[in-house]
Amino acid sequence: MPLISSAYEPPFLFKNGHFSTIYSGVIRKVNGLEQKRDRITLPDGDFLDLDWSYSIKKSKKVVIVLHGLEGNAQRPYITGAAKLLNANGYDVCAVNFRGCSGETNALFRSYHSGATEDLEAVVHHIVNSSNYAEIYLHGFSLGGNLLLKFLGERNEIPKEIKGAIAVSVPCDLHSSLKQLLKPKNVLYAARFKKHLVEKLRIKQTIFSDEIADKDINKIKTLKDFDDIYTSKAHGFIDAIDYYTKSSCLQFLPNIKIPALIINSKNDSFLGQECYPIKEAENNPYLHLEIPKYGGHVGFYGENNSTYTEKRTINFLKELF
């Protein structure tokens, strides 16, 4: 599809990408959402915690929502999306990736940007244990990359999956990593690394044969983390191999259901390669919207509902 013209025009202060990003991630509060936790066992013996919220009226439609790096199902961008979806007649299954639900996962491995096998397990669980006629996928940042890779790398997907919305997507992971290593993103990168290393130190106490303290002490950047842990724990040669194989960009031409990507121009996490203009122009199912403003998973909106939350509802309604 051709590029979608964006109508997003935030208040002056939120035209600053960093302020928009920080407001969404740190300042914004979402109240009044009741979630019910469901734990599923994965084929490898690990587990995922799913946090469900429901429409007031019984629904035949469910949206699987995926968080970003070091997020969880209680982050405001997840609960805000879930609250508005519930109000518009959709049930929501908000996934906590491995180790992100407040409890260390059972294996040395964890989650990563390309771990589509975990999304597949969630989809199969919902298809086999419920009667939803329509399933939609909705991901933010890392979760957006994961769902787009999932849709594009498989020859067949369950017929119940009808559409997808991905927000602030690092479609090319290496391009995004290079942005995160720049001085403008030093505070974000430091915060991500701090949380990742804290979790890895907990894992080290359980799996001392897998990684040593001296290895963890070598982690100075996010790329170091992916070289020393992510790649080794998940079967990649190194960080670059992980980025190359896990980026959704290469899979976008194969997507065969309506999918909307919303990446703002002033997202400091995204490099030029993360804006798949050519891929959108050549795939009739792929819709790309590039608002001038929004930051990274920001997109401030009135009445405590973000632009992307409202845009998601409109896109889903346009499908049927």
Secondary structure, DSSP 8 states (H G I E B T S, - for coil): ---B-------GGGGSHHHHHHIIIII--------EEEEEE-TTS-EEEEEEE--SS--SEEEEEE--TT--TTSHHHHHHHHHHHHTT-EEEEEE-TT-SSS--SSS----TT-HHHHHHHHHHHHHH---SEEEEEEETHHHHHHHHHHHH-S---TTEEEEEEES--SSHHHHHHHHTSGGGHHHHHHHHHHHHHHHHHHHHH-TTT--HHHHTT--SHHHHIIIIIHHHTT-SSHHHHHHHH-GGGGGGG--S-EEEE--TT-TT--GGGS-HHHHHH-TTEEEE--S--TTTT---GGG--HHHHHHHHHHHHH-
